[in-house]
Amino acid sequence: MNSGIKEKILFRKLEKKDKDAFVKAYDYYFDDIYRFVYFKVGKKETAEDLTSSVFLKTWDFILNNSISDYKTLRALFYKIARNTIIDYYRKKSTQMEESIDTYNFDIKDEGQDLETKIDLKMDYTQVIEKIGELKDEYREILILRFVNELSVSEIADILEKETGNVRVTIHRALNALKDLMK
């Protein structure tokens, strides 16, 4: 089944507060939300805790509010994830620990030789390191767009910005990352 159709069906069921639909949504979105949170906090245990909190908050939101204001279910999950991360940092009151050692990338492609794998690992490491040097707004928008593969309109919903503004910010963030990579 097409993922867009699947999401629309889940969305409609969740508008009716269907618990089974939420379980399916959890299974469907867990990996994406976890990856987004992990890239923002950089620690496995913290990301797991915050991701659990995101799903609890989302279910609570669905039970107590109308979700019809959101264009997609995906946008709702990311909006709540983003707010959960903001709350986490407000409570923590310290800067995010940026250490390349906290990221763990497994590059799996049996068709590649060891040299190619090492080159890819070095490229990933360099990109992650440089993304950490970007300002928060640029880092967040690049993670949403290229790691979590959200559309520009979904990002606009999450960030509560116009799509044109999001496109410009993505362009600026990419240019800033290119400058850092030189």
C-alpha positions as CSV (number, residue, x, y, z in Angstrom):
1,M,0.0,0.0,0.0
2,N,1.2,3.5,-0.9
3,S,2.7,5.2,2.2
4,G,0.7,8.4,1.6
5,I,-2.6,6.4,1.5
6,K,-1.5,4.4,4.6
7,E,-0.9,7.7,6.5
8,K,-4.2,9.2,5.4
9,I,-6.0,6.1,6.6
10,L,-4.2,6.2,10.0
11,F,-4.9,9.9,10.2
12,R,-8.6,9.4,9.7
13,K,-8.7,6.6,12.3
14,L,-6.8,8.7,14.8
15,E,-9.2,11.6,14.3
16,K,-11.7,9.1,15.8
17,K,-9.3,8.3,18.6
18,D,-8.7,4.7,17.5
19,K,-6.2,3.0,19.8
20,D,-5.3,0.3,17.3
21,A,-4.5,3.0,14.7
22,F,-2.2,4.6,17.1
23,V,-0.3,1.4,17.7
24,K,0.1,1.1,13.9
25,A,1.3,4.7,13.8
26,Y,3.8,4.0,16.5
27,D,5.2,1.1,14.5
28,Y,5.2,3.2,11.3
29,Y,6.9,6.3,12.7
30,F,9.0,5.1,15.6
31,D,12.3,4.7,13.6
32,D,12.0,8.1,12.0
33,I,11.1,9.9,15.2
34,Y,13.9,8.1,17.1
35,R,16.4,9.1,14.4
36,F,15.3,12.7,14.5
37,V,15.5,12.8,18.3
38,Y,18.9,11.0,18.3
39,F,20.4,13.5,15.9
40,K,19.2,16.3,18.1
41,V,20.5,15.0,21.5
42,G,23.3,12.7,20.5
43,K,22.9,10.1,23.2
44,K,21.1,6.8,22.8
45,E,19.5,6.5,26.2
46,T,18.3,10.1,26.1
47,A,16.9,9.6,22.6
48,E,15.0,6.5,23.7
49,D,13.5,8.3,26.7
50,L,12.5,11.3,24.7
51,T,11.1,9.2,21.8
52,S,8.9,7.4,24.3
53,S,7.8,10.7,25.7
54,V,6.9,12.0,22.2
55,F,4.6,9.0,21.6
56,L,2.9,9.4,25.0
57,K,2.5,13.2,24.4
58,T,1.1,12.5,20.9
59,W,-1.5,10.0,22.2
60,D,-2.5,12.4,24.9
61,F,-2.8,15.2,22.4
62,I,-4.9,13.0,20.1
63,L,-7.2,12.1,23.0
64,N,-7.7,15.7,24.1
65,N,-7.6,17.7,20.9
66,S,-8.6,17.7,17.3
67,I,-5.8,16.7,15.0
68,S,-7.6,18.1,11.9
69,D,-5.5,21.3,12.1
70,Y,-2.5,19.2,10.9
71,K,-2.0,18.4,7.2
72,T,-0.3,15.0,7.9
73,L,0.2,12.7,10.8
74,R,3.9,12.8,10.2
75,A,3.9,16.6,10.8
76,L,2.1,16.1,14.1
77,F,4.7,13.6,15.3
78,Y,7.6,15.8,14.3
79,K,6.1,18.9,15.8
80,I,5.6,17.1,19.1
81,A,9.1,15.6,18.9
82,R,10.6,19.1,18.2
83,N,8.8,20.6,21.2
84,T,9.8,17.7,23.4
85,I,13.4,18.3,22.5
86,I,13.1,22.0,23.1
87,D,11.6,21.3,26.6
88,Y,14.4,18.8,27.3
89,Y,17.1,21.5,26.6
90,R,15.2,24.1,28.5
91,K,15.3,21.8,31.5
92,K,18.8,20.8,31.0
93,S,20.0,24.4,30.5
94,T,23.2,23.4,28.8
95,Q,24.4,23.2,25.3
96,M,24.0,20.0,23.3
97,E,27.1,17.8,23.6
98,E,28.5,17.5,20.1
99,S,30.8,14.6,19.9
100,I,31.3,12.5,16.8
101,D,31.8,9.5,19.1
102,T,28.1,9.5,20.1
103,Y,27.0,8.8,16.5
104,N,27.1,5.2,15.3
105,F,26.7,4.7,11.6
106,D,26.6,1.2,10.2
107,I,27.2,1.2,6.5
108,K,26.0,-2.0,5.1
109,D,26.4,-2.9,1.4
110,E,28.0,-6.2,0.8
111,G,28.9,-5.1,-2.8
112,Q,31.4,-2.6,-1.5
113,D,35.0,-3.3,-0.8
114,L,36.7,-2.3,2.5
115,E,38.3,0.8,1.0
116,T,35.0,2.2,-0.2
117,K,33.4,1.5,3.2
118,I,36.2,3.4,4.9
119,D,35.8,6.3,2.5
120,L,32.0,6.4,3.1
121,K,32.5,6.2,6.8
122,M,35.0,9.1,6.6
123,D,32.5,11.1,4.5
124,Y,29.7,10.5,7.0
125,T,31.9,11.4,9.9
126,Q,33.0,14.6,8.2
127,V,29.4,15.6,7.3
128,I,28.2,14.9,10.9
129,E,31.1,16.8,12.4
130,K,30.4,19.8,10.1
131,I,26.6,19.7,10.7
132,G,27.4,20.0,14.4
133,E,29.1,23.3,13.6
134,L,26.1,24.8,11.9
135,K,23.7,27.0,13.8
136,D,20.8,25.1,15.4
137,E,18.2,26.3,12.8
138,Y,20.3,25.1,9.9
139,R,21.2,21.8,11.6
140,E,17.6,21.1,12.4
141,I,16.3,21.8,8.9
142,L,18.9,19.7,7.3
143,I,18.1,16.8,9.6
144,L,14.4,17.1,8.9
145,R,14.9,17.3,5.1
146,F,17.8,14.9,4.4
147,V,18.0,12.5,7.3
148,N,14.3,12.1,8.0
149,E,13.3,12.9,4.4
150,L,10.4,15.2,5.2
151,S,8.9,17.3,2.4
152,V,9.2,21.0,2.4
153,S,5.5,21.4,3.3
154,E,5.8,19.0,6.2
155,I,8.8,20.9,7.5
156,A,6.9,24.2,7.1
157,D,4.1,22.7,9.2
158,I,6.5,21.5,11.9
159,L,8.4,24.8,12.1
160,E,5.3,26.9,11.6
161,K,6.9,28.8,8.7
162,E,5.9,29.4,5.1
163,T,7.1,26.9,2.5
164,G,9.1,29.5,0.7
165,N,10.9,30.4,3.9
166,V,11.7,26.8,4.5
167,R,13.1,26.4,0.9
168,V,15.3,29.5,1.4
169,T,16.5,28.2,4.8
170,I,17.4,24.8,3.3
171,H,19.3,26.5,0.5
172,R,21.2,28.7,3.0
173,A,21.9,25.7,5.3
174,L,23.3,23.7,2.4
175,N,25.5,26.6,1.3
176,A,26.8,27.0,4.9
177,L,27.5,23.3,5.1
178,K,29.3,23.4,1.7
179,D,31.4,26.3,3.0
180,L,32.4,24.3,6.1
181,M,33.2,21.2,4.0
182,K,35.8,23.1,1.9
